[in-house]
């Protein structure tokens, strides 16, 4: 009798209900706390940083341009006048700002050194 239960795969015991879905619920919870929540937090911090930009802030754009904000354009101030050099000012979108230079890591703002 015991031998037949062994070969039948234990079909007498029925697992069901919430316990069957518990591994999937745990995997989703782990994914939320390790992937989704930190990304949402970073995105919220970046939106706060972009909303709090002011004249005189030193910024780095997504394209790698370093400069100082010299003003804003438009009614909603979506464009930024970025002073790159003494005689050069560029207009960039607010969303093109990657971060403030004083708050970025040194590895993120390193210039590529000449190999020659």
C-alpha positions as CSV (number, residue, x, y, z in Angstrom):
1,X,0.0,0.0,0.0
2,X,2.8,2.4,0.9
3,X,4.6,1.6,-2.3
4,X,1.5,2.5,-4.4
5,X,1.2,5.9,-2.7
6,X,4.9,6.5,-3.4
7,X,4.5,5.9,-7.1
8,X,1.2,7.8,-7.4
9,X,3.0,11.0,-6.5
10,X,1.0,11.7,-3.3
11,X,-2.2,12.5,-5.0
12,X,-4.1,12.0,-1.8
13,X,-2.9,15.3,-0.3
14,X,-4.5,18.2,-2.0
15,X,-2.8,21.6,-1.6
16,X,-5.0,24.5,-2.6
17,X,-6.2,27.9,-1.7
18,X,-3.8,30.7,-0.9
19,X,-0.9,28.4,-0.2
20,X,-0.7,27.5,-3.9
21,X,-0.2,31.2,-4.8
22,X,2.1,32.1,-2.0
23,X,5.4,31.7,-4.0
24,X,4.1,34.0,-6.8
25,X,3.0,36.6,-4.2
26,X,6.4,36.5,-2.5
27,X,8.2,36.9,-5.9
28,X,6.0,39.9,-6.7
29,X,6.7,41.5,-3.3
30,X,10.4,41.0,-3.7
31,X,10.4,42.5,-7.2
32,X,8.4,45.5,-5.8
33,X,10.9,46.2,-3.0
34,X,14.1,45.5,-5.0
35,X,13.2,47.0,-8.4
36,X,10.1,49.1,-8.7
37,X,10.2,51.1,-5.4
38,X,13.8,52.3,-5.7
39,X,13.3,53.4,-9.3
40,X,10.1,55.3,-8.4
41,X,12.1,57.0,-5.5
42,X,14.9,58.0,-7.9
43,X,12.4,59.4,-10.4
44,X,10.6,61.4,-7.7
45,X,14.0,62.9,-6.5
46,X,14.9,63.9,-10.0
47,X,11.5,65.6,-10.6
48,X,12.0,67.5,-7.3
49,X,15.5,68.5,-8.4
50,X,14.2,69.7,-11.8
51,X,11.4,71.7,-10.2
52,X,13.8,73.4,-7.7
53,X,16.4,74.6,-10.3
54,X,17.3,78.2,-9.9
55,X,19.5,80.8,-11.5
56,X,23.2,80.3,-10.6
57,X,23.0,76.5,-10.2
58,X,25.8,74.5,-11.8
59,X,24.4,71.6,-13.8
60,X,25.3,68.8,-16.2
61,X,23.1,67.9,-19.1
62,X,22.4,64.4,-20.3
63,X,24.7,65.1,-23.2
64,X,27.6,66.0,-20.9
65,X,27.6,69.8,-21.1
66,X,28.6,71.5,-17.9
67,X,27.3,75.0,-17.3
68,X,25.5,77.5,-15.0
69,X,21.9,78.4,-15.3
70,X,21.6,82.0,-16.3
71,X,17.8,82.2,-16.8
72,X,14.6,80.6,-17.9
73,X,12.5,80.9,-21.1
74,X,8.8,80.4,-21.7
75,X,5.7,80.8,-19.5
76,X,6.2,77.5,-17.8
77,X,9.9,77.8,-17.6
78,X,10.5,74.6,-19.5
79,X,13.6,76.0,-21.3
80,X,16.8,76.9,-19.5
81,X,19.5,79.3,-20.6
82,X,22.7,77.5,-19.9
83,X,25.9,79.6,-19.7
84,X,28.7,77.3,-20.9
85,X,31.4,79.8,-21.4
86,X,31.9,83.6,-21.0
87,X,30.5,84.2,-24.5
88,X,28.4,81.1,-25.1
89,X,24.9,80.5,-23.8
90,X,22.7,77.6,-24.9
91,X,19.0,77.0,-24.6
92,X,18.2,73.5,-23.3
93,X,15.0,71.8,-22.1
94,X,14.7,71.4,-18.4
95,X,14.3,67.7,-18.8
96,X,17.8,67.5,-20.4
97,X,19.4,68.3,-17.1
98,X,21.0,65.2,-15.6
99,X,21.9,66.7,-12.2
100,X,23.6,69.4,-10.2
101,X,27.4,69.2,-10.4
102,X,28.0,69.6,-6.7
103,X,25.6,66.7,-5.9
104,X,26.9,64.3,-8.6
105,X,29.6,61.7,-8.0
106,X,33.0,62.4,-9.3
107,X,32.8,59.3,-11.6
108,X,29.7,60.8,-13.3
109,X,31.4,64.1,-14.1
110,X,34.8,62.9,-15.1
111,X,36.1,64.2,-18.4
112,X,37.6,61.8,-20.8
113,X,41.4,62.3,-20.7
114,X,43.4,62.6,-23.9
115,X,45.2,59.4,-24.7
116,X,47.9,61.0,-26.7
